[in-house]
């Protein structure tokens, strides 16, 4: 997913930011669907 030639430190930062962002989006979608917070997080970490 990330372009080649990037230092590993930059890759770690990018992946961390993406993971936090995707988790926030999943929580927001779960709230819209009326799912409890713990079910949304369990779904995120199982997948």
C-alpha positions as CSV (number, residue, x, y, z in Angstrom):
1,X,0.0,0.0,0.0
2,X,2.9,2.4,0.7
3,X,5.2,3.5,-2.1
4,X,8.7,1.9,-2.2
5,X,11.7,3.9,-1.1
6,X,10.2,5.4,2.1
7,X,12.3,5.0,5.2
8,X,10.9,2.6,7.7
9,X,10.4,5.3,10.3
10,X,8.1,7.2,7.9
11,X,6.2,3.9,7.1
12,X,5.6,3.4,10.9
13,X,4.2,6.9,11.3
14,X,2.0,6.6,8.2
15,X,0.6,3.2,9.2
16,X,-0.1,4.4,12.8
17,X,-2.0,7.5,11.5
18,X,-3.9,5.3,9.0
19,X,-4.8,2.8,11.7
20,X,-6.1,5.4,14.1
21,X,-8.0,7.1,11.3
22,X,-9.7,3.9,10.2
23,X,-10.6,3.0,13.7
24,X,-12.2,6.4,14.2
25,X,-14.2,6.0,10.9
26,X,-15.3,2.5,12.0
27,X,-16.5,3.9,15.4
28,X,-18.4,6.7,13.6
29,X,-20.1,4.3,11.2
30,X,-21.0,2.0,14.1
31,X,-22.6,4.9,15.9
32,X,-24.7,5.7,12.9
33,X,-25.8,2.1,12.7
34,X,-26.7,2.1,16.3
35,X,-24.1,-0.6,17.3
36,X,-22.6,-0.5,20.8
37,X,-19.1,0.8,21.1
38,X,-17.6,-2.5,22.4
39,X,-19.1,-4.4,19.4
40,X,-17.6,-2.0,16.9
41,X,-14.2,-2.3,18.5
42,X,-14.4,-6.1,18.7
43,X,-15.3,-6.2,15.0
44,X,-12.3,-3.9,14.2
45,X,-9.8,-6.0,16.1
46,X,-11.2,-9.4,14.9
47,X,-10.8,-8.3,11.3
